[in-house]
Amino acid sequence: MNAIALSLLLALAADSPARPPVLPAPESYSGTLPCADCPGIKATLNLLTDGSYVSRMEYLERRNVLVEIGEFVFDRDRLVLHGGAGATDLYRVVDSDTLRRLDAQGREIETKLNYDSKRDPEFRLIKDPLRLSGMFVTMADAASITLCRTGQRLPVATEGDYLALEREYTAKRPDPGAPLLAVFTGHLVDRPKAEGGGTQITVVVDRFEKASPGDSCPPRPELQRKPAAGTPAGKTWTLASLRGRPVAAGTGRQAVSLRLEVGSHKVSGSTGCNRLTGRYEVSRDSLTISSLATSRMACKDGADRERVYLDVLRDVTGWSISRERLTLYSRNEAVAEFVEKDED
């Protein structure tokens, strides 16, 4: 990222500290941090465009490497990393090329030692193995997993120990196309997209461990916002904006809507053309929507919006309610906003 882009990013974050924007391109930073009982800690940090991160800490002369994934946010001139078990690491954005490690209270470490990490000239993805868990699904030869720690929905490569995972999924899935909690050791790679140009982060399964029918990912720690009052369940919500663009009342048939039924965890609603059904899981400020299906009527005027709406719902990871408006999030990005429908 150049200096102008980073300066603009931080300016926007200062105006909206609760949900700052994410990076327009992936970045990697590296440096050697001080160590109390070793020559140093070789630190590498990947910041990905979806608001997730991968960090690698190598303790020199110890042969000890720690790799972690999590979520990050910019809070004015600070970078906040939310890791596993609620742990938080803090950095100050010194300039467009420098991150400086802070103490646990977010203060500068008073020392002459160097706690800076520098931006690498080119993005370098950390590919070390790490233990992962997530909701795995495969349909029509396309496998994906929603990682428990970050909420990322990533494709899964059909290599390594993938076949063991697929066999367990086929044997234990509750329904065809339903997600199943899987635990494995794997690593991330950057692969060409199946459709269109460019690349995407992909998961490789190195060693499959287990699959757990009936289980789901535990709620992730609260990150950027306080738990919202109330709940999105039990109300009918009418779509007001989709990926930042206002949405009209419908395509001549009905409004685009969403309803999360209390108790049954069923999703219902409309795409503006077709009826919508599915399932959901909600806790505090996290939300996942799965097993989506529609009535498959032809949408003469609203097919593109229906496709985007369904893709957004499948990728939802969180929610908030403010001033009777429901906002759905995908990682660090607000992707849909609804207003409560007046019930007749």
C-alpha positions as CSV (number, residue, x, y, z in Angstrom):
1,M,0.0,0.0,0.0
2,N,1.4,3.4,-0.9
3,A,1.5,6.3,1.6
4,I,-1.5,8.1,0.1
5,A,-3.7,5.0,0.3
6,L,-2.7,4.3,3.9
7,S,-3.2,8.0,4.9
8,L,-6.7,7.9,3.5
9,L,-7.4,4.6,5.3
10,L,-6.4,6.1,8.6
11,A,-8.3,9.3,8.0
12,L,-11.5,7.2,7.4
13,A,-10.8,5.1,10.5
14,A,-10.5,8.3,12.6
15,D,-13.9,9.4,11.4
16,S,-15.5,6.0,12.0
17,P,-13.6,4.3,14.8
18,A,-16.2,1.6,15.5
19,R,-16.0,-0.1,12.1
20,P,-12.9,1.2,10.1
21,P,-12.3,0.1,6.5
22,V,-10.1,-2.8,5.7
23,L,-7.1,-2.8,3.4
24,P,-7.5,-2.5,-0.3
25,A,-4.7,-5.1,-0.9
26,P,-3.0,-7.7,1.3
27,E,0.1,-6.5,3.1
28,S,3.0,-8.3,4.9
29,Y,5.3,-6.8,7.5
30,S,8.4,-8.3,9.0
31,G,11.1,-7.5,11.6
32,T,13.1,-8.9,14.4
33,L,11.7,-8.0,17.8
34,P,13.6,-8.1,21.2
35,C,13.6,-11.3,23.2
36,A,14.4,-11.7,26.9
37,D,16.2,-15.1,26.6
38,C,17.0,-15.5,22.9
39,P,18.8,-13.5,20.2
40,G,15.5,-12.2,18.9
41,I,12.0,-13.0,17.6
42,K,11.7,-13.0,13.8
43,A,8.1,-11.7,13.3
44,T,6.0,-11.8,10.2
45,L,2.5,-10.5,9.9
46,N,0.0,-10.9,7.0
47,L,-2.9,-8.4,6.9
48,L,-5.5,-9.8,4.5
49,T,-8.2,-7.8,2.6
50,D,-11.1,-9.5,4.5
51,G,-10.0,-8.2,7.9
52,S,-8.2,-11.3,9.0
53,Y,-4.5,-11.8,9.7
54,V,-1.9,-14.5,10.0
55,S,1.1,-14.0,12.3
56,R,4.4,-16.0,12.6
57,M,6.8,-15.7,15.5
58,E,10.1,-17.5,15.3
59,Y,12.2,-17.6,18.4
60,L,15.8,-17.6,17.1
61,E,18.0,-20.4,18.3
62,R,15.1,-22.1,20.0
63,R,13.6,-23.7,16.9
64,N,10.2,-22.6,18.3
65,V,7.7,-21.1,15.8
66,L,4.2,-19.9,16.8
67,V,1.6,-19.3,14.0
68,E,-1.8,-17.7,14.7
69,I,-4.8,-16.5,12.7
70,G,-7.3,-13.9,13.9
71,E,-9.0,-10.6,13.0
72,F,-7.7,-7.1,12.9
73,V,-9.1,-3.6,13.0
74,F,-7.7,-0.1,12.7
75,D,-8.5,2.1,15.7
76,R,-7.4,5.6,14.6
77,D,-3.5,5.3,14.4
78,R,-3.4,1.8,16.0
79,L,-3.6,-1.7,14.6
80,V,-5.5,-4.1,16.9
81,L,-5.0,-7.8,16.4
82,H,-7.7,-10.1,18.0
83,G,-6.1,-13.5,18.3
84,G,-7.1,-16.8,19.9
85,A,-8.6,-17.1,23.4
86,G,-9.4,-13.4,23.4
87,A,-5.8,-12.3,23.2
88,T,-5.1,-8.8,21.7
89,D,-1.8,-7.4,20.2
90,L,-1.5,-3.7,19.6
91,Y,0.7,-1.8,17.1
92,R,1.0,1.8,16.2
93,V,1.0,2.8,12.6
94,V,4.1,4.9,12.5
95,D,4.0,5.6,8.7
96,S,3.0,3.9,5.5
97,D,5.8,1.4,5.9
98,T,6.2,0.9,9.7
99,L,4.2,-0.8,12.5
100,R,5.5,-0.5,16.0
101,R,4.6,-3.0,18.7
102,L,2.9,-1.5,21.8
103,D,2.5,-2.8,25.3
104,A,-0.7,-4.5,26.6
105,Q,-2.2,-1.1,27.5
106,G,-1.5,0.3,24.0
107,R,1.4,2.5,25.2
108,E,4.9,2.9,23.6
109,I,7.5,0.6,25.1
110,E,10.1,2.8,26.7
111,T,13.3,1.3,25.5
112,K,16.1,1.8,23.0
113,L,15.4,-1.6,21.5
114,N,13.7,-1.8,18.1
115,Y,10.0,-2.9,18.1
116,D,9.4,-1.9,14.5
117,S,8.2,-4.1,11.7
118,K,8.6,-2.9,8.1
119,R,6.3,-3.5,5.1
120,D,7.7,-6.0,2.7
121,P,8.1,-4.8,-0.9
122,E,5.8,-7.7,-2.0
123,F,3.1,-9.6,-0.1
124,R,4.4,-12.9,1.2
125,L,1.8,-15.3,2.5
126,I,2.6,-17.2,5.7
127,K,2.3,-20.9,4.8
128,D,3.3,-22.6,8.0
129,P,0.9,-25.4,9.3
130,L,-1.5,-24.6,12.1
131,R,-4.4,-26.2,13.8
132,L,-7.7,-25.1,12.3
133,S,-11.4,-25.8,12.8
134,G,-14.4,-24.7,10.9
135,M,-17.8,-25.5,9.2
136,F,-16.9,-27.6,6.2
137,V,-19.2,-28.2,3.2
138,T,-18.7,-29.7,-0.3
139,M,-21.2,-29.5,-3.2
140,A,-20.8,-30.1,-6.9
141,D,-17.0,-30.7,-6.5
142,A,-16.5,-27.3,-4.8
143,A,-15.4,-27.6,-1.2
144,S,-15.2,-24.7,1.3
145,I,-14.8,-24.0,5.0
146,T,-15.9,-21.2,7.3
147,L,-13.1,-20.9,9.8
148,C,-14.2,-20.7,13.4
149,R,-11.5,-18.3,14.5
150,T,-12.0,-15.6,11.8
151,G,-15.3,-16.3,10.1
152,Q,-13.5,-16.5,6.7
153,R,-15.2,-18.6,4.1
154,L,-12.3,-20.1,2.1
155,P,-12.1,-22.7,-0.7
156,V,-10.5,-26.0,0.3
157,A,-7.9,-27.6,-2.1
158,T,-8.4,-31.3,-3.0
159,E,-5.0,-32.4,-2.0
160,G,-3.1,-33.4,1.1
161,D,-5.4,-35.2,3.5
162,Y,-8.5,-33.8,1.8
163,L,-10.0,-37.2,0.9
164,A,-10.1,-38.2,4.6
165,L,-12.1,-35.1,5.4
166,E,-14.4,-35.6,2.5
167,R,-15.1,-39.2,3.4
168,E,-15.9,-38.2,7.0
169,Y,-18.1,-35.4,5.8
170,T,-20.1,-37.7,3.5
171,A,-20.6,-40.2,6.3
172,K,-21.6,-37.8,9.0
173,R,-23.2,-34.7,7.4
174,P,-26.8,-34.3,8.7
175,D,-28.1,-33.4,5.2
176,P,-26.6,-33.1,1.7
177,G,-25.0,-29.6,1.5
178,A,-25.2,-29.1,5.3
179,P,-22.1,-27.8,7.1
180,L,-20.1,-30.1,9.4
181,L,-17.6,-29.0,12.1
182,A,-14.1,-30.2,11.1
183,V,-10.8,-30.1,13.0
184,F,-7.5,-30.5,11.1
185,T,-3.9,-29.3,10.7
186,G,-3.5,-27.3,7.5
187,H,-1.9,-24.3,5.9
188,L,-2.9,-21.4,3.6
189,V,-1.9,-21.0,-0.1
190,D,-2.6,-18.4,-2.7
191,R,-4.2,-20.1,-5.7
192,P,-5.8,-18.8,-9.0
193,K,-9.6,-18.4,-8.7
194,A,-11.8,-21.1,-10.2
195,E,-13.7,-18.4,-12.2
196,G,-12.4,-15.1,-13.4
197,G,-8.9,-13.7,-12.9
198,G,-6.8,-13.1,-9.8
199,T,-6.0,-15.3,-6.9
200,Q,-7.6,-16.3,-3.6
201,I,-6.5,-17.6,-0.2
202,T,-7.1,-21.4,-0.2
203,V,-6.9,-24.0,2.7
204,V,-4.8,-27.1,2.3
205,V,-5.6,-30.0,4.7
206,D,-2.3,-31.5,5.9
207,R,-3.7,-33.9,8.5
208,F,-7.4,-34.4,9.2
209,E,-8.3,-35.0,12.8
210,K,-12.1,-35.3,13.3
211,A,-15.6,-34.2,12.3
212,S,-18.3,-33.5,14.9
213,P,-21.9,-33.8,13.8
214,G,-24.3,-31.5,15.7
215,D,-21.5,-29.2,16.8
216,S,-20.8,-25.7,15.6
217,C,-18.1,-23.1,16.0
218,P,-18.1,-21.4,19.4
219,P,-18.9,-17.7,19.4
220,R,-15.9,-15.6,18.5
221,P,-14.8,-12.9,21.0
222,E,-16.4,-9.5,20.7
223,L,-14.3,-7.4,18.4
224,Q,-15.4,-4.0,17.2
225,R,-18.7,-3.2,18.7
226,K,-20.5,-3.7,22.0
227,P,-23.2,-6.3,22.1
228,A,-26.3,-4.9,20.5
229,A,-29.5,-4.7,22.5
230,G,-32.3,-7.0,21.5
231,T,-32.1,-9.7,18.9
232,P,-32.7,-9.9,15.1
233,A,-34.9,-13.0,15.6
234,G,-38.7,-12.9,15.7
235,K,-39.0,-9.9,13.4
236,T,-39.4,-9.4,9.6
237,W,-36.7,-7.1,8.1
238,T,-37.0,-5.3,4.8
239,L,-33.7,-4.8,2.9
240,A,-32.8,-1.1,2.7
241,S,-29.2,-1.3,1.2
242,L,-27.0,-4.0,-0.2
243,R,-23.3,-3.6,-0.3
244,G,-23.7,0.1,0.3
245,R,-26.3,0.6,-2.5
246,P,-29.9,1.6,-1.7
247,V,-32.5,-1.1,-2.6
248,A,-36.0,-0.3,-3.9
249,A,-39.1,-2.0,-2.6
250,G,-38.8,-4.9,-5.1
251,T,-39.1,-5.8,-8.8
252,G,-42.9,-5.5,-9.0
253,R,-43.6,-8.5,-6.9
254,Q,-42.5,-8.1,-3.3
255,A,-39.8,-6.4,-1.1
256,V,-36.6,-8.1,-0.4
257,S,-36.9,-9.4,3.2
258,L,-35.5,-11.6,5.9
259,R,-37.0,-13.3,9.0
260,L,-35.2,-15.4,11.6
261,E,-37.7,-17.5,13.4
262,V,-37.4,-17.8,17.2
263,G,-36.6,-21.2,18.5
264,S,-36.6,-23.2,15.3
265,H,-33.5,-21.4,13.8
266,K,-35.3,-21.3,10.4
267,V,-34.7,-18.5,7.9
268,S,-37.5,-17.2,5.7
269,G,-38.1,-14.2,3.5
270,S,-38.0,-13.1,-0.1
271,T,-35.3,-12.2,-2.7
272,G,-37.8,-9.8,-4.3
273,C,-38.8,-12.6,-6.7
274,N,-38.4,-15.9,-5.0
275,R,-39.3,-17.2,-1.5
276,L,-36.3,-17.8,0.6
277,T,-35.6,-20.5,3.2
278,G,-32.6,-21.7,5.3
279,R,-31.2,-22.0,8.7
280,Y,-29.3,-19.7,11.1
281,E,-27.2,-19.6,14.2
282,V,-27.0,-16.4,16.3
283,S,-25.2,-15.5,19.5
284,R,-24.3,-12.1,20.9
285,D,-23.0,-10.3,17.8
286,S,-22.2,-13.3,15.6
287,L,-24.6,-14.7,13.0
288,T,-24.2,-17.4,10.4
289,I,-26.8,-18.3,7.7
290,S,-26.7,-21.7,5.9
291,S,-28.7,-24.2,3.8
292,L,-30.2,-21.4,1.7
293,A,-32.8,-22.4,-0.9
294,T,-35.3,-20.5,-3.1
295,S,-38.5,-21.3,-5.0
296,R,-36.5,-20.9,-8.3
297,M,-39.1,-18.7,-10.2
298,A,-37.7,-16.8,-13.1
299,C,-36.6,-13.2,-12.1
300,K,-36.9,-11.1,-15.2
301,D,-35.6,-7.9,-13.6
302,G,-34.0,-8.9,-10.3
303,A,-31.8,-12.0,-11.1
304,D,-28.5,-10.1,-10.5
305,R,-29.7,-8.6,-7.2
306,E,-31.0,-12.0,-6.1
307,R,-27.7,-13.6,-6.7
308,V,-25.8,-10.9,-4.8
309,Y,-28.3,-11.0,-1.9
310,L,-27.9,-14.8,-1.6
311,D,-24.1,-14.6,-1.7
312,V,-24.2,-11.9,1.0
313,L,-26.4,-13.9,3.3
314,R,-24.1,-17.0,2.9
315,D,-21.1,-14.9,3.9
316,V,-22.6,-13.2,6.9
317,T,-20.6,-13.4,10.2
318,G,-22.2,-10.8,12.5
319,W,-25.0,-8.4,13.2
320,S,-26.0,-5.2,15.1
321,I,-29.2,-3.3,15.7
322,S,-29.2,0.5,16.1
323,R,-32.2,2.8,15.9
324,E,-34.5,0.0,14.7
325,R,-32.1,-0.8,11.8
326,L,-30.5,-4.2,11.4
327,T,-27.0,-4.3,9.9
328,L,-25.3,-7.6,8.8
329,Y,-21.5,-7.8,8.6
330,S,-19.1,-10.0,6.7
331,R,-15.9,-9.9,8.8
332,N,-15.1,-6.2,9.0
333,E,-17.5,-5.0,6.3
334,A,-21.2,-3.9,6.6
335,V,-22.8,-5.8,3.7
336,A,-26.6,-5.3,4.2
337,E,-28.9,-3.0,6.1
338,F,-32.6,-3.7,6.9
339,V,-35.5,-1.8,8.4
340,E,-38.1,-3.5,10.6
341,K,-41.3,-4.2,8.6
342,D,-44.5,-3.0,10.1
343,E,-46.6,-6.2,10.7
344,D,-50.2,-6.1,9.6
